[in-house]
């Protein structure tokens, strides 16, 4: 089976996962927004970016905490939750909702298997004021640096700045990251992100995502939300969809060069065998 066929199959499964996750959000009054490449795909392609392989959702911190409580206390046939405080061995910080009925190869996992997932990133405020913002960014850069050292052998082979590639290679060769306690670092990230309440800040966002500080935007961009079409279903994006996408991508309707339209998925997606 070709990469394109596998990706099409994954898109179908992830669309089902998103539909079921939105049902859980709506049933429990949890506000959410599709963001990043998912929002870009919804606006530019009415669904997935053709070469993209994941879904990103942003959830205000209070709703994010409620989602964790909800998922800890329900037994849904389709949707499960991974969260680092419940599973310290996880290599990622944000909550992931995953599809229980399918598995996929993931070389970053110890057994090389995972489930199709949705990243659920908390929306937090960034402190106002030049000094406070600089301290906030220094702390977050430091914590992400520590996690990068510890998980250097699990980072995806994607386009990165030269200095990051050098650090990752050095960490892989020396094993220096083994001295890091990743759970404590994630706890410190939680503490730093939740220190400034969004209602007290001019900017907020999901700075643990792929675009880091660029995902911190004027809080009115999120607002009450805006309906967008994604793979035939209506989902919620930021209210100022155009401004949000321009802030992150610039001329977002312009397709990237062909050489940058890379499919990262490597293994097949298969139904999970019943025990």
C-alpha positions, 0 to 999 in steps of 0.5 A, a space after each residue: 500500500 502506498 503512502 498516499 493510500 495509507 494517509 487517506 485511510 488515516 484521514 478517514 479514521 481521524 475524521 471519525 475520531 474528531 467527530 466523536 471527540 466533538 460529541 464529547 466536547 458538546 455533551 460536556 460543555 467543553 469549548 474547543 477550536 481547531 487550530 494550526 494545520 487543521 484550521 488551515 486545511 479546513 479553510 484552504 482545502 475544506 478538510 485535511 491538508 493533503 499531505 498532513 497526518 494529524 489534527 490539532 485542537 485548542 481548549 481553554 485551560 478551565 475546559 481542558 481541566 474539565 476534559 481530563 476529568 470527563 475522560 478519566 470517568 467515562 468508558 467510551 467505545 471509541 475515544 480514549 485519553 493519554 495524559 502525562 500525569 496518568 502515564 508518566 512514560 508519555 513523551 508529549 505534554 498535552 492531552 491526546 485523545 486517541 482512537 481505541 479501535 485502530 493502531 498505527 506504527 509510531 517509531 517514537 513509542 517504545 513498542 513502535 505502536 500507537 493509536 491515531 490521535 488528536 492533540 488537545 492543547 491548553 489555551 493559556 495567557 501570556 503575561 503582559 509587560 516586556 519584562 514578564 514576557 521575556 521571563 515567560 519566554 526564557 522559562 518556556 524555551 528552557 523547559 522545551 530545551 530540557 524535554 528536547 534533550 530527554 526525548 532527542 531519540 523520539 523527535 520527528 525527522 522534520 525541517 528544523 533550524 540548524 541549531 536545533 539539529 545540532 543540539 538534537 544530534 549532540 544529545 543523541 550521541 552523548 545521552 546527556 538528556 537522561 539526567 532530565 526528569 521529564 515529568 517534573 519538567 512538564 509540571 513546571 510547564 503547567 505551573 508557568 502556563 497557568 500563572 497568568 489567567 487569560 482574562 488578565 492578558 492581552 494575548 493567549 494561545 497554545 505555545 506548546 504547539 509546533 509554532 511555539 510563541 507564534 501561536 500566542 495571539 490577541 485573545 479576541 482572535 479566539 472569541 466565541 468561535 467561528 464555524 468552519 467545514 472540515 471533511 464534511 463536518 462543521 467544527 469550531 475555529 477561532 472567531 477571527 479565522 483570517 487574522 489567526 491564520 495570517 498571524 501564523 502562516 502569512 499568505 496562508 492560501 498560497 501552497 508551499 513549494 512541492 518539496 515541502 509537501 512531505 508525508 511523514 507517516 511511515 507505517 500502516 494503520 490497522 484495526 486493533 484486535 479484540 482481546 
